[in-house]
Amino acid sequence: MAQELEFKVMTDRAEFDRCLARLRAHTGQSGETYVQVNYYFDSPAFDLSRSHAMLRVRRKKNSLSLQYKNKRKRIGSMLLCDESE
C-alpha cells in the first residue's frame, strides 16, 4: 500500500500564487494546474463520520475515482488513515 503525506491549509489566491511560484522555482518544473471536485457521501445519521471514515468520489480532469478512508491512529496533530482507491 502506497503512503502519502498530505497537508491541508486554507489560503487566499495571492498566497496560493506565491507558493506555486516558489514551488515551480524550487523544482524547476512548470507544473500543471487543474480543477478537482470531491463529492462526499454519508448516511442521514452520519454513520461514516461518527466511525471516523470517509467515502468520496473525486473528479479530476476526465476521470472519476472512488476513495474510502478510515481513521487509523493519531500522532500529535497528524492523523494516520488507511485509504483505498
Number of C-alpha atoms within 10 A of each C-alpha: 6 6 9 9 6 6 6 5 4 6 8 7 8 9 11 12 11 11 12 15 13 12 14 13 11 9 9 9 9 11 10 5 7 7 7 9 12 13 10 12 13 14 8 7 8 12 12 16 14 10 10 13 18 18 18 16 16 16 15 13 10 5 7 12 11 14 14 14 17 17 14 12 11 10 7 6 6 11 10 16 17 14 18 12 9
